[in-house]
Amino acid sequence: MYLRNAMLTQILWWGGTLLLCLLLLRGVQAKWLFRFPLFYAYSSFVLLETLSLFVSYRIAPHHYAQLYWTCRFVALALGSMVLFEIYRIALQAYPGTARVARNLLFFVFALAFAKVLVNYSNGSLWWPAKTYQELERNLRAVQAFALVALIVVIVAYAIPRDRHLKGILAGYGLFVASSVVDLSLLSKLGSSFQGVHVYIQQLSYDLVLCLWIFALWSPVAEPSHSPSPLELAANHPALVTHARRKLEEIQLGLPGGARR
């Protein structure tokens, strides 16, 4: 039974690592790193975290715990920044609204971090696992409400969104929803749910990576551009000449037009 669980853990872990590499390679190849810099920065850090923890576990296991919790807190902060990028791209046609929304999100996230730091400084939370668990639970709740609010705004105002944005939004929403359910069960069931929690967390992230790869694999079609009358005129000199002649004829037909 132990060997079977260990093998399943390795399959999920290595499968997620390969999916993450594929996601980053496709982003580099298609040059989408410049369009979604925070998203790919977070993905790159997760890959770096995974490889660093693997090397630390093999070579320096006495430093593994410290490195693990440091990486977890940094990954949680970077993962929250992906939500800012989703808001920026979804509301790029409304820069004022996007700026207000980002400022509000930043303020709420700062409150969540401050609350945990105050609890830790007062001695109510002494262990990194408990500190991280409370911080993640608070941030996931904020992220869930922020995503619901954004989806309501997008649907209510019929804001256009392309395949890439919809894929990132859907994957991030799935990740946040599964995390909220998982953390809620963990807080209620305690250590008896810890073993299942590890599998749910890794499996849900692998599914999110599959969704992101599917959404970001194909390029987005450029929006069709309807030329304006001025552009048509500039590209067709004959049209300009014909229009000028018609205007002259109309002018000559008006009273007093011959004197001008």
Sequence and secondary structure as in RCSB ss.txt:
>XXXX:A:sequence
MYLRNAMLTQILWWGGTLLLCLLLLRGVQAKWLFRFPLFYAYSSFVLLETLSLFVSYRIAPHHYAQLYWTCRFVA
LALGSMVLFEIYRIALQAYPGTARVARNLLFFVFALAFAKVLVNYSNGSLWWPAKTYQELERNLRAVQAFALVAL
IVVIVAYAIPRDRHLKGILAGYGLFVASSVVDLSLLSKLGSSFQGVHVYIQQLSYDLVLCLWIFALWSPVAEPSH
SPSPLELAANHPALVTHARRKLEEIQLGLPGGARR
>XXXX:A:secstr
 HHHHHHHHHHHHHHHHHHHHHHHHHHHHHT TTTSHHHHHHHHHHHHHHHHHHHHHHH GGGHHHHHHHHHHHH
HHHHHHHHHHHHHHHTTT HHHHHHHHHHHHHHHHHHHHHHHHHHHTTS  SHHHHHHHHHHHHHHHHHHHHHHH
HHHHHHTT    HHHHHHHHHHHHHHHHHHHHHHHHHHHGGGGHHHHHHHHHHHHHHHHHHHHHHHHS       
   HHHHHHH HHHHHHHHHHHHHHHHHSTTGGG 
